[in-house]
Amino acid sequence: RSRRERNAARREVRADVDSGAPPPPTAGERRNLRDDRRDVRDEAASRARARDVAVELRALDGKLDDASLDRKRTLLDELAGLARAEAGADARETRKDLRESREDVREP
């Protein structure tokens, strides 16, 4: 690099430090933020579906005809599937958090 480029880079860094601006996020930080946003979106969708299932189950409460009982079974199976998916997501998130904490310890 030329002396002019090097001096310009130093001035830019000095101006950033003087202004108190945080450094731009690293690729890993951007990826973590993107993952966190996706997790929030997925959890909201899952909660909304669970609410919808609960509303439909309440509407079927007390109905004992074959069609209603079949629908109740289907809804309960779906609710159990949502619970299994949530438990799996929690385990994956815990592993990811542990891995990230180990990476943070390694960084200077």
C-alpha positions as protocol buffer text, in pm:
chain_id: "A"
residue {
  index: 1
  type: ARG
  ca { x: 0 y: 0 z: 0 }
}
residue {
  index: 2
  type: SER
  ca { x: 110 y: 350 z: -63 }
}
residue {
  index: 3
  type: ARG
  ca { x: 190 y: 588 z: 220 }
}
residue {
  index: 4
  type: ARG
  ca { x: -118 y: 792 z: 130 }
}
residue {
  index: 5
  type: GLU
  ca { x: -349 y: 491 z: 155 }
}
residue {
  index: 6
  type: ARG
  ca { x: -194 y: 386 z: 485 }
}
residue {
  index: 7
  type: ASN
  ca { x: -233 y: 737 z: 631 }
}
residue {
  index: 8
  type: ALA
  ca { x: -593 y: 759 z: 507 }
}
residue {
  index: 9
  type: ALA
  ca { x: -670 y: 427 z: 673 }
}
residue {
  index: 10
  type: ARG
  ca { x: -515 y: 545 z: 999 }
}
residue {
  index: 11
  type: ARG
  ca { x: -716 y: 868 z: 987 }
}
residue {
  index: 12
  type: GLU
  ca { x: -1035 y: 671 z: 926 }
}
residue {
  index: 13
  type: VAL
  ca { x: -966 y: 441 z: 1221 }
}
residue {
  index: 14
  type: ARG
  ca { x: -878 y: 737 z: 1443 }
}
residue {
  index: 15
  type: ALA
  ca { x: -1201 y: 914 z: 1341 }
}
residue {
  index: 16
  type: ASP
  ca { x: -1404 y: 602 z: 1419 }
}
residue {
  index: 17
  type: VAL
  ca { x: -1244 y: 566 z: 1760 }
}
residue {
  index: 18
  type: ASP
  ca { x: -1287 y: 936 z: 1837 }
}
residue {
  index: 19
  type: SER
  ca { x: -1654 y: 930 z: 1733 }
}
residue {
  index: 20
  type: GLY
  ca { x: -1726 y: 636 z: 1960 }
}
residue {
  index: 21
  type: ALA
  ca { x: -1876 y: 441 z: 1670 }
}
residue {
  index: 22
  type: PRO
  ca { x: -1872 y: 67 z: 1730 }
}
residue {
  index: 23
  type: PRO
  ca { x: -1666 y: -140 z: 1491 }
}
residue {
  index: 24
  type: PRO
  ca { x: -1859 y: -302 z: 1208 }
}
residue {
  index: 25
  type: PRO
  ca { x: -1987 y: -650 z: 1294 }
}
residue {
  index: 26
  type: THR
  ca { x: -1777 y: -947 z: 1192 }
}
residue {
  index: 27
  type: ALA
  ca { x: -1905 y: -1220 z: 963 }
}
residue {
  index: 28
  type: GLY
  ca { x: -1966 y: -1442 z: 1264 }
}
residue {
  index: 29
  type: GLU
  ca { x: -2163 y: -1171 z: 1442 }
}
residue {
  index: 30
  type: ARG
  ca { x: -2374 y: -1111 z: 1132 }
}
residue {
  index: 31
  type: ARG
  ca { x: -2440 y: -1485 z: 1103 }
}
residue {
  index: 32
  type: ASN
  ca { x: -2538 y: -1507 z: 1472 }
}
residue {
  index: 33
  type: LEU
  ca { x: -2773 y: -1212 z: 1437 }
}
residue {
  index: 34
  type: ARG
  ca { x: -2931 y: -1366 z: 1126 }
}
residue {
  index: 35
  type: ASP
  ca { x: -2973 y: -1699 z: 1312 }
}
residue {
  index: 36
  type: ASP
  ca { x: -3130 y: -1521 z: 1609 }
}
residue {
  index: 37
  type: ARG
  ca { x: -3378 y: -1342 z: 1384 }
}
residue {
  index: 38
  type: ARG
  ca { x: -3470 y: -1669 z: 1214 }
}
residue {
  index: 39
  type: ASP
  ca { x: -3516 y: -1838 z: 1554 }
}
residue {
  index: 40
  type: VAL
  ca { x: -3749 y: -1562 z: 1672 }
}
residue {
  index: 41
  type: ARG
  ca { x: -3952 y: -1584 z: 1351 }
}
residue {
  index: 42
  type: ASP
  ca { x: -3976 y: -1965 z: 1372 }
}
residue {
  index: 43
  type: GLU
  ca { x: -4074 y: -1958 z: 1739 }
}
residue {
  index: 44
  type: ALA
  ca { x: -4346 y: -1701 z: 1671 }
}
residue {
  index: 45
  type: ALA
  ca { x: -4487 y: -1919 z: 1391 }
}
residue {
  index: 46
  type: SER
  ca { x: -4481 y: -2223 z: 1617 }
}
residue {
  index: 47
  type: ARG
  ca { x: -4658 y: -2039 z: 1900 }
}
residue {
  index: 48
  type: ALA
  ca { x: -4920 y: -1908 z: 1657 }
}
residue {
  index: 49
  type: ARG
  ca { x: -4987 y: -2260 z: 1528 }
}
residue {
  index: 50
  type: ALA
  ca { x: -5012 y: -2396 z: 1884 }
}
residue {
  index: 51
  type: ARG
  ca { x: -5265 y: -2120 z: 1964 }
}
residue {
  index: 52
  type: ASP
  ca { x: -5465 y: -2210 z: 1654 }
}
residue {
  index: 53
  type: VAL
  ca { x: -5468 y: -2576 z: 1756 }
}
residue {
  index: 54
  type: ALA
  ca { x: -5581 y: -2484 z: 2109 }
}
residue {
  index: 55
  type: VAL
  ca { x: -5866 y: -2271 z: 1971 }
}
residue {
  index: 56
  type: GLU
  ca { x: -5979 y: -2552 z: 1744 }
}
residue {
  index: 57
  type: LEU
  ca { x: -5959 y: -2806 z: 2029 }
}
residue {
  index: 58
  type: ARG
  ca { x: -6171 y: -2578 z: 2250 }
}
residue {
  index: 59
  type: ALA
  ca { x: -6431 y: -2562 z: 1974 }
}
residue {
  index: 60
  type: LEU
  ca { x: -6439 y: -2943 z: 1963 }
}
residue {
  index: 61
  type: ASP
  ca { x: -6469 y: -2980 z: 2341 }
}
residue {
  index: 62
  type: GLY
  ca { x: -6759 y: -3204 z: 2436 }
}
residue {
  index: 63
  type: LYS
  ca { x: -6819 y: -3330 z: 2081 }
}
residue {
  index: 64
  type: LEU
  ca { x: -6807 y: -3707 z: 2061 }
}
residue {
  index: 65
  type: ASP
  ca { x: -6903 y: -3780 z: 1700 }
}
residue {
  index: 66
  type: ASP
  ca { x: -6652 y: -3974 z: 1489 }
}
residue {
  index: 67
  type: ALA
  ca { x: -6544 y: -3677 z: 1277 }
}
residue {
  index: 68
  type: SER
  ca { x: -6481 y: -3459 z: 1583 }
}
residue {
  index: 69
  type: LEU
  ca { x: -6288 y: -3734 z: 1761 }
}
residue {
  index: 70
  type: ASP
  ca { x: -6072 y: -3790 z: 1452 }
}
residue {
  index: 71
  type: ARG
  ca { x: -6004 y: -3417 z: 1427 }
}
residue {
  index: 72
  type: LYS
  ca { x: -5914 y: -3404 z: 1798 }
}
residue {
  index: 73
  type: ARG
  ca { x: -5667 y: -3692 z: 1750 }
}
residue {
  index: 74
  type: THR
  ca { x: -5513 y: -3515 z: 1450 }
}
residue {
  index: 75
  type: LEU
  ca { x: -5480 y: -3190 z: 1642 }
}
residue {
  index: 76
  type: LEU
  ca { x: -5329 y: -3362 z: 1945 }
}
residue {
  index: 77
  type: ASP
  ca { x: -5079 y: -3541 z: 1720 }
}
residue {
  index: 78
  type: GLU
  ca { x: -4988 y: -3207 z: 1563 }
}
residue {
  index: 79
  type: LEU
  ca { x: -4949 y: -3049 z: 1907 }
}
residue {
  index: 80
  type: ALA
  ca { x: -4722 y: -3336 z: 2015 }
}
residue {
  index: 81
  type: GLY
  ca { x: -4517 y: -3285 z: 1697 }
}
residue {
  index: 82
  type: LEU
  ca { x: -4483 y: -2914 z: 1774 }
}
residue {
  index: 83
  type: ALA
  ca { x: -4365 y: -3001 z: 2125 }
}
residue {
  index: 84
  type: ARG
  ca { x: -4106 y: -3249 z: 1991 }
}
residue {
  index: 85
  type: ALA
  ca { x: -3982 y: -2991 z: 1741 }
}
residue {
  index: 86
  type: GLU
  ca { x: -3955 y: -2731 z: 2018 }
}
residue {
  index: 87
  type: ALA
  ca { x: -3759 y: -2971 z: 2241 }
}
residue {
  index: 88
  type: GLY
  ca { x: -3524 y: -3050 z: 1953 }
}
residue {
  index: 89
  type: ALA
  ca { x: -3478 y: -2682 z: 1874 }
}
residue {
  index: 90
  type: ASP
  ca { x: -3401 y: -2611 z: 2240 }
}
residue {
  index: 91
  type: ALA
  ca { x: -3134 y: -2883 z: 2243 }
}
residue {
  index: 92
  type: ARG
  ca { x: -2980 y: -2750 z: 1919 }
}
residue {
  index: 93
  type: GLU
  ca { x: -2984 y: -2395 z: 2054 }
}
residue {
  index: 94
  type: THR
  ca { x: -2814 y: -2508 z: 2376 }
}
residue {
  index: 95
  type: ARG
  ca { x: -2540 y: -2686 z: 2178 }
}
residue {
  index: 96
  type: LYS
  ca { x: -2496 y: -2381 z: 1954 }
}
residue {
  index: 97
  type: ASP
  ca { x: -2471 y: -2148 z: 2256 }
}
residue {
  index: 98
  type: LEU
  ca { x: -2210 y: -2376 z: 2416 }
}
residue {
  index: 99
  type: ARG
  ca { x: -2009 y: -2384 z: 2092 }
}
residue {
  index: 100
  type: GLU
  ca { x: -2027 y: -2004 z: 2059 }
}
residue {
  index: 101
  type: SER
  ca { x: -1917 y: -1954 z: 2419 }
}
residue {
  index: 102
  type: ARG
  ca { x: -1613 y: -2175 z: 2352 }
}
residue {
  index: 103
  type: GLU
  ca { x: -1536 y: -1971 z: 2039 }
}
residue {
  index: 104
  type: ASP
  ca { x: -1564 y: -1648 z: 2241 }
}
residue {
  index: 105
  type: VAL
  ca { x: -1310 y: -1778 z: 2493 }
}
residue {
  index: 106
  type: ARG
  ca { x: -1064 y: -1856 z: 2213 }
}
residue {
  index: 107
  type: GLU
  ca { x: -1089 y: -1509 z: 2058 }
}
residue {
  index: 108
  type: PRO
  ca { x: -843 y: -1250 z: 2189 }
}
